[in-house]
Amino acid sequence: MQQIIVDIRISPDEYLRYYRGEAGAVSCRARDGRRVRFPAALLRPYVGRDGIYGSFSISYDSAGKFQRIDKIA
């Protein structure tokens, strides 16, 4: 399984756009410089009062299919 590390900072107001369906995917840059895009719904378990802040490990298979996301910091 391959993985990529991203640092995410999404304010509560910005996440509301995802929650309401106004935006369906999060796009961010990984630590290694690659652009990553994934469904915003994957971050729901990590939404807090202050939005979503932290570093996440996104694991995917050899075909590029999502496997899991874990908060690492």
C-alpha positions as CSV (number, residue, x, y, z in Angstrom):
1,M,0.0,0.0,0.0
2,Q,1.3,3.5,-0.9
3,Q,0.7,6.6,1.1
4,I,0.9,10.3,0.8
5,I,1.1,12.9,3.6
6,V,-1.0,16.1,3.5
7,D,-1.3,19.0,5.9
8,I,-4.9,20.3,6.0
9,R,-6.3,23.5,7.4
10,I,-10.0,24.0,6.8
11,S,-12.0,26.6,8.8
12,P,-15.5,25.7,10.1
13,D,-17.1,28.1,7.6
14,E,-15.2,26.6,4.7
15,Y,-16.1,23.0,5.7
16,L,-19.8,24.0,5.7
17,R,-19.5,24.4,1.9
18,Y,-18.4,20.8,1.7
19,Y,-21.1,19.6,4.2
20,R,-23.8,21.4,2.2
21,G,-22.7,19.9,-1.0
22,E,-21.5,23.1,-2.5
23,A,-18.1,21.6,-2.9
24,G,-17.6,17.9,-3.2
25,A,-13.8,17.4,-3.1
26,V,-10.9,18.7,-1.2
27,S,-7.8,19.7,-3.2
28,C,-4.5,20.2,-1.5
29,R,-0.8,19.8,-2.0
30,A,1.0,16.8,-0.5
31,R,4.3,17.3,1.3
32,D,6.1,15.8,-1.7
33,G,4.6,18.5,-4.0
34,R,1.9,16.4,-5.6
35,R,-1.6,17.8,-6.0
36,V,-4.1,15.5,-4.2
37,R,-7.9,15.6,-4.6
38,F,-10.3,13.4,-2.6
39,P,-13.9,13.5,-1.4
40,A,-14.5,15.9,1.5
41,A,-16.7,13.3,3.2
42,L,-13.6,11.3,4.1
43,L,-12.7,14.1,6.6
44,R,-16.0,14.1,8.5
45,P,-14.6,12.1,11.4
46,Y,-12.0,14.8,11.9
47,V,-14.2,17.8,12.0
48,G,-13.9,19.7,15.2
49,R,-15.1,23.0,16.6
50,D,-12.2,24.8,14.9
51,G,-12.7,23.0,11.6
52,I,-10.1,20.5,10.3
53,Y,-6.5,21.1,11.2
54,G,-3.7,18.6,11.1
55,S,-1.5,16.2,9.1
56,F,-3.1,13.2,7.5
57,S,-1.8,10.0,5.9
58,I,-3.8,8.9,2.9
59,S,-3.2,5.3,1.8
60,Y,-4.1,4.0,-1.6
61,D,-3.5,0.8,-3.6
62,S,-1.3,0.3,-6.7
63,A,-4.2,1.3,-8.9
64,G,-4.6,4.7,-7.1
65,K,-7.8,3.6,-5.3
66,F,-8.3,5.1,-1.8
67,Q,-7.9,2.7,1.1
68,R,-7.9,4.8,4.3
69,I,-7.1,8.2,5.8
70,D,-5.5,8.6,9.3
71,K,-4.7,11.7,11.3
72,I,-1.0,11.6,12.2
73,A,-0.6,15.0,14.0
